[in-house]
Amino acid sequence: MSLATRWNAAFMSNYATPAIELDHGDGVWVFDTEGNRYLDLLGGIAVSTLGHGHPAVVQAVSRQVAKLAHTSNLYANEPALALAEKLQSLTGQPCKIFLCNDGATANEAAFKLARKHGAGQRTGLVAARGSFHGRTAAALALTGQPSKRAPFEPLPGDVTFVTFGEVDALKTAITPSTSAVFLEPIQGEGGVHPAPQGYLKAARELCDAQGALLVIDEVQTGMGRTGDWFACLAAGVVPDVITLAKGLGAGLPIGAVIAFGRTADLFEPGDHGSTFGGNPISCAAALAVIETIEGTDLLAQVAQVGQYLSESIMGLGHKNIAGVRGLGLLQAIELVGLPSAAVEASARSHGFLLNAVTPDAIRLAPPLIITKLDIDQFVAALPSILQEAIA
Ligand SMILES: *Cc1c(COP(=O)(O)O)cnc(C)c1O
């Protein structure tokens, strides 16, 4: 039976039917069940920061699963404690941590922090058009993509959407009844749109002026993806909350909420929880990720290789490429005259996995360990990929 037949018979229809089934991975490479090899330029959507089968992650996870797989949050476990302490030290700011399972549950917790901050008085929320914060009810309510929200309305929250990047729009939207403003440093799912210089700083000032929390969703941009641990802190902005997930566990499910200053003390006993949040296996993986990034000076490499990637693509001077946008190893190729879905399919047949994030943009979010030589292979193949996407 074909993959499509089995898939469609077994799974609900919320996802598109995949073209290939992956079997195993090795570094920046993945292999499908038919034996084809692909250079992974998407990293499981900005997740597989250390590529596939990284020895540090394999060892940490294997040891931990043999030692203790689960404790519940009734008991402490050392990997979770060590991870929380590590995240605190990475921010260099007074903060406390809540551990959860993914990006949506991180933003769900941030939504509840906003509610606590509002204390029943401030109930307004501000988010950006084109944003993505997850698929659970509160995270979806904050997601500025009407097509994703519409079938599920009414959603919780009194959310005002503003045009991303416009300070004046924020100024109008943030009022004394605003409890929190949710923003991404780079809108990832929205098509890899970086916030303009100074935008997050302006948001910080406007939130301070009105007493609203600033929540920065770094689920996609965090943990080294942009060449820094946190894109907002690198931009000189200390928010009230940072949410993390995707790259944090290098493939193991984990999310984190970092609350700064007084926001760190908003939750009281019983206010929030998660059965699997702080799971020792995922935490052991996240610790291995952070230690590996630190030990191999990977942040500096991400900045360099990311710049090399965009310059190499622009260096082609190709008529179907209008530009490259993004930061570090979160980049989008802006297409002209070619649908991105055709480019994604053509790339796959050439042995490259990438993502048609919007109809005219291709997202690249490879493992952070990708090298200039790997990128050279992709850039050399790109003209033929585009050529065959036309045909
Ligand atoms: C992917 C993503 C989410 C949702 O994360 P899940 O793990 O899929 O729930 C939230 N915010 C941003 C910015 C994301 O990129």
The ligand as an SDF file (V2000), in Angstrom:
LIG
                    3D

 15 15  0  0  0  0  0  0  0  0999 V2000
    6.2440   26.6590   16.2150 C   0  0  0  0  0  0  0  0  0  0  0  0
    5.9130   27.8700   16.9860 C   0  0  0  0  0  0  0  0  0  0  0  0
    5.0000   27.8290   18.0510 C   0  0  0  0  0  0  0  0  0  0  0  0
    4.2240   26.5780   18.4030 C   0  0  0  0  0  0  0  0  0  0  0  0
    5.0530   25.5740   18.8500 O   0  0  0  0  0  0  0  0  0  0  0  0
    4.4830   24.0650   18.9730 P   0  0  0  0  0  0  0  0  0  0  0  0
    5.6300   23.3300   19.5890 O   0  0  0  0  0  0  0  0  0  0  0  0
    4.1480   23.6040   17.5950 O   0  0  0  0  0  0  0  0  0  0  0  0
    3.3050   24.1070   19.8420 O   0  0  0  0  0  0  0  0  0  0  0  0
    4.7960   28.9780   18.7780 C   0  0  0  0  0  0  0  0  0  0  0  0
    5.4440   30.1270   18.4840 N   0  0  0  0  0  0  0  0  0  0  0  0
    6.3150   30.1990   17.4750 C   0  0  0  0  0  0  0  0  0  0  0  0
    7.0040   31.4830   17.2030 C   0  0  0  0  0  0  0  0  0  0  0  0
    6.5780   29.0790   16.6840 C   0  0  0  0  0  0  0  0  0  0  0  0
    7.4270   29.1660   15.6580 O   0  0  0  0  0  0  0  0  0  0  0  0
  1  2  1  0
  2  3  1  0
  2 14  2  0
  3  4  1  0
  3 10  2  0
  4  5  1  0
  5  6  1  0
  6  7  2  0
  6  8  1  0
  6  9  1  0
 10 11  1  0
 11 12  2  0
 12 13  1  0
 12 14  1  0
 14 15  1  0
M  END
$$$$
